[in-house]
């Protein structure tokens, strides 16, 4: 699976609520301290809603994903842990 496929699948699983509980908890702890990732996810959800309204698929292009989010997804997908407070988060 390439990076684009990983990000696409991870975000789809997150939005659909199908991430494993441990992965979900770790990712949501990261979102508690990362405004950049929260902002991206907000626009991602808006994109999904707009695409659904027009009948198109929003999953085809992940251009513009912040590098912080790419790294967070790679980390949790590999079973790693993310920063749990702003002192540990290097991209706020």
Sine and cosine of phi, psi and omega as CSV:
sin_phi,cos_phi,sin_psi,cos_psi,sin_omega,cos_omega
0.00,0.00,0.78,-0.62,0.03,-1.00
-0.99,0.11,0.10,-1.00,-0.08,-1.00
-0.86,0.51,-0.70,0.71,-0.01,-1.00
-0.87,0.49,-0.68,0.73,0.02,-1.00
-0.91,0.41,-0.65,0.76,0.03,-1.00
-0.88,0.48,-0.75,0.66,-0.01,-1.00
-0.89,0.46,-0.72,0.69,-0.01,-1.00
-0.86,0.51,-0.75,0.66,-0.03,-1.00
-0.92,0.40,-0.68,0.73,-0.02,-1.00
-0.89,0.46,-0.75,0.66,-0.02,-1.00
-0.91,0.42,-0.62,0.78,0.05,-1.00
-0.89,0.46,-0.71,0.70,0.02,-1.00
-0.89,0.46,-0.65,0.76,0.00,-1.00
-0.90,0.44,-0.78,0.63,-0.04,-1.00
-0.89,0.45,-0.60,0.80,-0.01,-1.00
-0.99,0.16,-0.13,0.99,0.02,-1.00
0.97,0.24,0.49,0.87,-0.05,-1.00
-0.92,-0.38,0.21,0.98,0.08,-1.00
-0.94,0.35,0.52,-0.85,0.11,-0.99
-0.85,0.52,0.55,-0.83,-0.09,-1.00
-0.80,0.60,-0.69,0.73,0.00,-1.00
-0.91,0.42,-0.67,0.74,0.02,-1.00
-0.91,0.42,-0.69,0.72,0.02,-1.00
-0.86,0.51,-0.73,0.68,-0.02,-1.00
-0.88,0.48,-0.69,0.72,-0.02,-1.00
-0.92,0.40,-0.68,0.73,0.00,-1.00
-0.91,0.42,-0.66,0.76,0.02,-1.00
-0.93,0.36,-0.52,0.86,0.13,-0.99
-0.89,0.46,-0.65,0.76,0.04,-1.00
-0.89,0.45,-0.68,0.73,0.00,-1.00
-0.89,0.46,-0.46,0.89,0.05,-1.00
-0.89,0.46,-0.41,0.91,-0.07,-1.00
-0.89,-0.46,0.00,1.00,-0.12,-0.99
-0.84,-0.54,0.99,-0.11,-0.01,-1.00
-0.89,0.45,-0.56,0.83,0.01,-1.00
-0.88,0.47,-0.73,0.68,0.00,-1.00
-0.93,0.38,-0.63,0.78,0.04,-1.00
-0.89,0.46,-0.69,0.72,0.03,-1.00
-0.89,0.46,-0.68,0.73,0.02,-1.00
-0.89,0.45,-0.70,0.71,0.00,-1.00
-0.89,0.46,-0.58,0.82,0.05,-1.00
-0.88,0.47,-0.74,0.67,0.01,-1.00
-0.93,0.36,-0.52,0.86,0.05,-1.00
-0.89,0.45,-0.72,0.70,0.04,-1.00
-0.90,0.44,-0.63,0.78,0.04,-1.00
-0.89,0.45,-0.63,0.78,0.04,-1.00
-0.89,0.45,-0.68,0.73,0.03,-1.00
-0.87,0.49,-0.70,0.71,-0.02,-1.00
-0.90,0.44,-0.69,0.72,0.02,-1.00
-0.91,0.41,-0.66,0.75,0.02,-1.00
-0.89,0.45,-0.66,0.75,0.03,-1.00
-0.88,0.47,-0.62,0.79,-0.01,-1.00
-0.92,0.38,-0.45,0.89,-0.02,-1.00
-0.97,-0.23,-0.09,1.00,0.02,-1.00
0.98,0.18,0.37,0.93,0.03,-1.00
-0.96,-0.29,0.23,-0.97,-0.03,-1.00
-0.98,-0.18,0.87,-0.48,-0.02,-1.00
-0.99,0.13,-0.04,1.00,-0.15,-0.99
-1.00,0.10,-0.12,0.99,-0.17,-0.99
-0.97,0.25,-0.43,0.90,-0.10,-0.99
-0.71,-0.70,0.83,-0.56,0.03,-1.00
-0.93,-0.36,0.39,0.92,0.06,-1.00
-0.87,0.49,0.60,-0.80,0.04,-1.00
1.00,0.01,0.03,1.00,0.04,-1.00
-0.93,0.37,0.80,-0.61,0.01,-1.00
-0.87,0.50,0.64,-0.77,-0.01,-1.00
-0.83,0.55,-0.55,0.83,0.03,-1.00
-0.86,0.51,-0.67,0.74,-0.02,-1.00
-0.94,0.34,-0.64,0.77,0.06,-1.00
-0.84,0.54,-0.74,0.67,-0.02,-1.00
-0.91,0.41,-0.63,0.77,0.02,-1.00
-0.89,0.46,-0.69,0.72,0.00,-1.00
-0.91,0.42,-0.70,0.71,0.04,-1.00
-0.86,0.51,-0.67,0.74,-0.04,-1.00
-0.89,0.45,-0.78,0.62,-0.05,-1.00
-0.95,0.31,-0.53,0.85,0.04,-1.00
-0.91,0.42,-0.48,0.88,0.02,-1.00
-1.00,0.00,0.08,1.00,0.02,-1.00
1.00,0.06,0.18,0.98,0.02,-1.00
-0.99,0.11,0.01,-1.00,-0.01,-1.00
-0.89,-0.46,0.52,-0.85,-0.04,-1.00
-0.97,-0.24,0.29,-0.96,0.06,-1.00
-0.82,0.57,0.63,-0.77,-0.02,-1.00
-0.94,-0.35,0.00,1.00,0.12,-0.99
-0.48,-0.88,0.26,-0.97,-0.11,-0.99
-0.91,0.41,-0.34,0.94,0.06,-1.00
-0.93,0.38,-0.49,0.87,0.00,-1.00
-1.00,-0.02,-0.34,0.94,-0.08,-1.00
-0.99,0.11,0.88,-0.47,-0.12,-0.99
-1.00,-0.02,-0.01,1.00,-0.08,-1.00
-0.84,-0.54,0.46,0.89,0.06,-1.00
-0.98,0.22,0.00,0.00,0.00,0.00
